[in-house]
Amino acid sequence: MKTSIATVLLSLLLLFAFHDATAQCDSFEGPVIKDAVKALDDNKVDLVLKWISPEQEIEIITLFNKTHALKSQDKDVYEIVEKHFIETLVRLHHESQNAPYTGLKPLGSTKQIIQMTDTALQDDDIENFIVKMDDHLNKVIREKYRKVAELYKVKDNSVVQGRAFVTAYVDYTHTIEAIHYFMENGATHN
């Protein structure tokens, strides 16, 4: 039972990751931008090349070198150039993943669940994350089940109750379908 709960839990994580990965990559608290800032601070372009395809490297390396060369110059100018470098890196990352780019997102724009996945990686502690995710997943599925089970009992009493049942049934089954789909197929940006 614990193994299947963990499997469902990880599948739901993939579901969240699929929907929020794009926003996370665009956010200043996400790993792409954190790596970009570190690369510029340490003058190590290699730290960001993992986020793009080999065909995009020349563009990023050239822009990185120009950006880093301005680091000790006028602070206001550097901030503009640094932002341009970060935007270009994130845009190219999205292109390499066949995902749309809609601009940079501010701190606080990444959903808490995605921040928790990053914290688990940083702290090397998946167990704490799994416990929290498992609790949440169980709560959500049980709530959806209880709602549809109660409405199942009265679904034929009236059209209004029947429609309420159908709405709850579709929500419940589509949630389970989505979890199952990601268990079998995984998730990507595209």
C-alpha positions in Angstrom: 0.0 0.0 0.0 2.8 2.4 0.9 4.5 1.7 -2.4 1.4 2.5 -4.4 0.8 5.6 -2.4 4.4 6.7 -3.0 3.9 6.0 -6.8 0.7 8.0 -6.8 2.4 10.7 -4.8 5.3 10.9 -7.3 2.8 10.9 -10.2 0.9 13.8 -8.6 4.3 15.6 -8.2 4.8 15.1 -11.9 1.4 16.5 -12.6 2.2 19.6 -10.5 5.7 19.8 -12.1 4.2 19.7 -15.6 1.9 22.6 -14.9 4.4 24.7 -12.9 7.8 23.9 -14.3 7.5 26.6 -16.9 6.7 29.2 -14.2 9.5 27.9 -12.0 12.0 28.3 -14.8 10.8 31.9 -15.3 11.0 32.8 -11.6 13.8 34.4 -9.8 13.6 31.7 -7.2 13.9 29.0 -9.8 17.1 27.1 -10.7 17.7 28.6 -14.1 17.9 32.2 -12.8 19.8 31.2 -9.7 22.4 29.4 -11.9 22.6 32.5 -14.2 23.3 34.8 -11.2 25.9 32.4 -9.8 27.5 32.0 -13.2 27.9 35.8 -13.6 29.1 36.2 -10.0 31.7 33.4 -10.4 32.5 34.1 -14.1 31.6 30.5 -15.1 29.4 30.3 -18.1 29.4 26.5 -17.9 27.0 26.7 -15.0 24.2 27.8 -17.3 24.9 25.7 -20.4 23.0 22.7 -19.1 19.8 24.7 -19.4 20.1 25.1 -23.2 20.7 23.0 -26.2 24.2 22.7 -27.8 23.0 24.7 -30.7 22.2 27.6 -28.4 25.6 27.7 -26.7 27.3 30.2 -28.9 24.6 32.8 -28.4 24.7 32.4 -24.6 28.5 32.3 -24.3 28.8 35.5 -26.4 26.1 37.3 -24.4 27.6 36.0 -21.1 31.0 37.3 -22.0 29.6 40.7 -22.9 27.5 40.8 -19.8 30.2 39.8 -17.4 32.6 42.4 -19.0 30.2 45.1 -17.9 29.9 43.8 -14.3 32.5 46.3 -12.9 31.1 49.2 -14.9 28.1 51.4 -14.2 25.7 49.6 -11.8 22.5 50.7 -13.6 23.8 49.7 -17.0 24.9 46.3 -15.6 21.5 45.6 -14.1 19.9 46.2 -17.5 22.4 43.9 -19.3 22.2 41.3 -16.6 18.4 41.2 -16.9 18.8 40.9 -20.7 21.2 37.9 -20.3 18.8 36.2 -17.8 15.8 36.8 -20.1 17.7 35.4 -23.1 18.8 32.3 -21.1 15.3 31.6 -19.9 13.8 32.1 -23.3 16.4 29.8 -24.9 15.8 27.2 -22.2 12.1 27.3 -23.1 12.8 27.0 -26.8 15.0 24.0 -26.1 12.0 22.4 -24.3 9.4 23.5 -26.9 7.7 25.5 -24.2 6.4 29.1 -24.5 8.2 32.0 -22.9 6.0 34.6 -21.3 8.6 36.7 -19.4 10.4 36.6 -16.1 8.3 36.1 -12.9 9.1 37.8 -9.6 10.1 36.1 -6.3 7.1 34.5 -4.8 5.6 33.4 -8.1 6.6 29.7 -7.9 4.0 27.5 -6.2 4.9 26.2 -2.8 4.8 22.6 -4.0 7.6 23.3 -6.5 9.6 25.2 -3.9 9.2 22.1 -1.7 10.7 19.8 -4.4 13.7 22.1 -4.7 14.1 22.2 -0.9 14.0 18.4 -0.8 16.9 18.4 -3.4 18.9 21.0 -1.5 18.4 19.3 1.9 18.8 15.8 0.4 15.6 14.9 2.2 12.8 13.3 0.1 11.2 11.6 3.1 9.9 14.8 4.6 8.5 15.9 1.2 6.9 12.6 0.6 5.1 12.6 3.9 3.7 16.1 3.3 2.8 15.3 -0.3 1.2 11.9 0.7 -0.9 13.6 3.3 -2.1 16.2 0.8 -2.8 13.7 -1.9 -4.8 11.5 0.4 -6.8 14.4 1.6 -7.6 15.6 -1.9 -8.6 12.2 -3.2 -10.7 11.3 -0.1 -12.5 14.7 -0.3 -13.3 14.1 -4.0 -14.4 10.5 -3.3 -16.6 11.5 -0.4 -18.4 14.2 -2.4 -19.1 11.9 -5.4 -20.0 8.9 -3.1 -22.7 11.1 -1.3 -24.1 12.4 -4.6 -24.1 8.9 -6.1 -26.7 7.9 -3.5 -29.1 10.7 -4.7 -28.1 11.1 -8.4 -31.4 9.7 -9.7 -33.7 11.7 -7.4 -33.8 14.9 -9.6 -32.1 16.5 -12.5 -30.4 19.0 -10.2 -28.9 16.2 -8.0 -28.0 14.2 -11.1 -26.1 17.1 -12.5 -24.3 17.7 -9.2 -23.3 14.1 -9.2 -22.0 14.3 -12.8 -19.9 17.4 -12.0 -18.4 15.7 -8.9 -17.9 12.4 -10.9 -16.1 14.1 -13.7 -13.8 16.0 -11.3 -13.0 12.8 -9.3 -12.4 10.5 -12.3 -10.4 13.1 -14.2 -8.2 13.6 -11.2 -7.5 9.9 -11.0 -7.0 9.7 -14.8 -4.5 12.6 -14.7 -2.5 10.9 -11.9 -2.6 7.6 -13.8 -1.5 9.2 -17.1 1.5 10.8 -15.5 2.4 7.5 -13.7 2.5 5.8 -17.1 3.9 8.6 -19.3 5.9 10.9 -17.1 5.9 14.7 -17.7 7.8 17.1 -19.9 7.6 20.8 -20.7 5.9 20.1 -24.0 
